[in-house]
Amino acid sequence: MNNKPTHLTVKDHSVSGEEFQLLYNKELDMLETFPQPKADQLSNYYKSEDYISHTDSKRNLFEKVYHLVRSISLKRKLKLINSFNSESKNLLDIGCGTGDFLETAKSDNWNVVGVEPNEKARSIANSKTQNSVFDISHLETLKKNSFDVITLWHVLEHLPNLEMHTTLFKSLLKPNGTLVIAVPNYKSYDAEHYKNFWAAYDVPRHLWHFSKTSISKLFKKHDLVLVKTLPMIFDAYYVSLLSEKYKSGFMNFFKAFWIGMRSNAKGKSTKEYSSHIYIIKSLNS
């Protein structure tokens, strides 16, 4: 029997229209989507032409702006992983979507491997990376202690078994390797403003909703320590734009820009941005 308090009730705005509860996990300061779809049903909630990380389409202004911002973000991500000064430059990107980050890293002499469960996205990614992307089941076959950097860009919140996957990440990292996790932050200003219309809840595809505390506690249990937290400035605008659509039925660019700007301004003092990048290292590195 579940005895966790309900934080919010949120609707799946993009696919099913179903409602889900967000339950508060006090131990980890984390929200959990309830009920969570069974493994054989979860893929049904990704069947949408609007699931933008699985396509390279540029059908409208929103998608064109998204891809423009993504190109800027890719350069920043590359700069970040290069700052770790890895000698062998072995990169694993989990949930790599259509492979743009892997392609960017590969062009800068990184040895890349990606995993992506969506068949269509995986096919696109392989066309960009000389077939370096595999189904997620391939994770179990990878050599232990072989990666300098493992990245999950807005992926951790999708993984059903956090304990199992966190253990796996630790085993795949080299002793001095770096784990990079990017996830939404439910304690941001835009999350508090939009409440159950906040697009980054994205139930039930997002199974978990993290705070800085929950990331720190979750990985510390596996001897992985949070060493740095970075803001994702663009996310406040993107999420606010989608949230406006869910709330009012249309994308109010001006209001979304204002809320995104306020969220980033608040984040400067509270250190609670719409999304964060977490840099995580092994305690024994």
URQUISUL-V342268 format. One record per residue. OMEGA is omega in whole degrees, 0 to 359 (* if undefined). NEAR is the number of other C-alpha atoms within 10 Angstrom. D_CENTER is the distance of its C-alpha to the mean C-alpha in Angstrom with 1 decimal. Layout:
omega-><OMEGA:OMEGA>
near-><NEAR:NEAR>
d_center-><D_CENTER:D_CENTER>
This chain:
omega-><181:180:178:181:178:178:180:167:189:180:170:187:190:184:194:186:180:178:180:176:170:183:183:175:185:182:183:184:187:174:181:177:181:354:177:180:175:186:183:180:188:183:179:182:176:184:180:176:182:178:200:181:181:182:174:185:178:189:185:182:181:181:178:177:179:182:175:179:180:180:176:181:180:178:179:178:178:178:181:184:175:181:180:177:179:183:184:174:176:186:171:178:184:185:191:179:182:167:184:179:177:179:179:180:180:180:178:173:170:172:193:170:178:170:182:183:183:187:181:179:180:179:178:181:180:178:181:190:181:175:179:186:186:173:186:177:180:180:184:184:183:182:180:177:186:185:175:182:171:182:172:182:182:182:185:183:180:190:186:186:184:182:181:183:178:176:180:179:181:183:182:180:168:182:179:183:184:175:181:183:174:181:173:181:184:178:179:179:182:176:180:181:186:178:185:175:182:188:183:171:171:178:353:178:173:183:184:183:195:166:176:179:183:177:180:183:183:185:179:178:181:179:174:187:176:183:182:177:182:178:171:190:184:186:181:180:181:181:179:179:177:180:176:178:180:184:187:180:176:181:178:186:184:180:180:179:180:180:178:179:178:180:179:178:177:182:179:180:183:186:177:181:182:174:178:166:180:177:189:181:176:179:181:180:*>
near-><3:6:8:13:13:15:15:15:15:22:22:19:18:18:18:15:11:12:14:18:21:25:22:19:16:11:10:16:15:21:25:23:24:18:14:18:16:9:8:7:10:15:13:12:16:17:12:12:11:13:12:15:13:22:14:15:13:13:8:9:9:15:15:14:13:15:16:11:14:15:14:11:16:17:13:12:18:16:12:13:21:15:9:13:10:17:7:12:20:20:24:29:22:24:27:28:29:26:28:18:25:28:20:19:23:19:11:12:11:20:16:22:22:28:22:24:17:18:13:13:20:25:17:19:27:18:14:18:22:11:14:19:31:22:15:14:11:12:17:10:7:14:11:14:15:17:27:23:24:25:24:19:19:18:17:24:21:18:15:18:10:16:13:10:14:16:15:15:21:22:16:21:24:19:17:15:21:25:23:21:19:21:24:27:21:23:18:22:23:29:24:13:14:17:18:21:24:23:27:24:27:21:30:27:20:20:23:24:27:23:20:21:13:18:20:18:16:20:20:16:12:16:13:23:21:21:12:12:16:13:19:17:19:18:20:28:23:21:24:31:25:22:28:21:18:20:17:10:10:12:17:15:17:10:14:22:16:13:22:25:18:15:26:25:15:16:17:11:9:13:17:21:28:29:25:25:20:22:18:22:24:21:13:9:10>
d_center-><29.4:26.4:27.5:24.4:24.9:23.2:21.2:20.8:21.4:19.0:19.6:17.6:18.5:17.4:18.9:21.1:22.2:22.2:21.7:19.8:20.2:17.9:19.7:19.8:19.6:22.0:21.9:18.2:18.0:15.2:15.2:15.4:15.6:19.2:20.6:17.8:18.8:20.6:19.2:21.6:20.7:16.9:17.0:19.3:16.6:14.9:18.4:18.2:19.1:16.9:13.6:13.1:10.6:13.5:16.3:17.9:20.1:21.4:23.4:23.5:23.2:19.7:18.4:20.5:19.2:15.5:16.6:18.6:15.9:13.7:16.8:17.1:13.5:14.2:17.3:15.8:13.3:16.4:18.4:16.2:16.4:20.1:20.7:20.5:23.7:23.1:26.4:25.5:22.1:20.6:16.9:14.7:11.5:9.9:8.7:10.2:11.0:14.3:14.5:14.8:13.3:15.5:18.4:18.2:18.2:20.9:23.0:23.0:24.4:21.4:21.9:18.9:17.7:14.8:14.0:13.1:14.4:15.3:18.7:19.0:15.9:17.0:20.4:19.4:17.5:20.6:22.8:21.2:21.0:24.4:23.0:20.6:18.0:18.6:17.7:15.6:19.0:19.8:17.8:20.8:23.2:21.8:24.1:23.5:23.2:22.7:19.6:19.7:16.0:13.0:9.6:6.2:4.2:0.7:3.8:5.7:6.3:7.8:10.1:13.5:15.1:13.5:16.8:17.5:14.4:14.6:18.2:17.5:15.2:18.1:20.7:19.2:19.0:22.3:24.0:23.1:19.7:16.5:13.1:10.3:7.1:4.9:4.3:6.9:10.4:12.9:15.7:15.5:18.4:16.9:15.7:19.2:20.8:19.5:19.4:19.2:18.6:15.3:13.1:9.8:11.5:11.4:13.5:14.1:11.1:9.1:11.4:10.7:10.4:10.5:13.0:14.0:16.6:14.7:12.6:16.0:17.9:15.7:15.8:19.3:20.6:20.0:21.6:18.5:18.7:16.5:18.4:16.7:14.3:13.7:13.1:11.1:14.3:13.6:10.9:13.9:15.9:13.7:12.7:16.4:17.7:16.2:17.2:20.7:20.9:20.2:22.6:25.4:25.1:24.7:22.6:24.5:23.5:25.7:24.6:20.9:21.6:23.7:21.1:18.4:21.1:22.2:18.8:18.5:22.2:21.8:18.9:21.5:23.6:21.4:18.6:16.2:14.1:11.9:8.7:9.3:9.1:10.8:13.5:14.9:18.2:20.6:23.4:26.0:25.0>
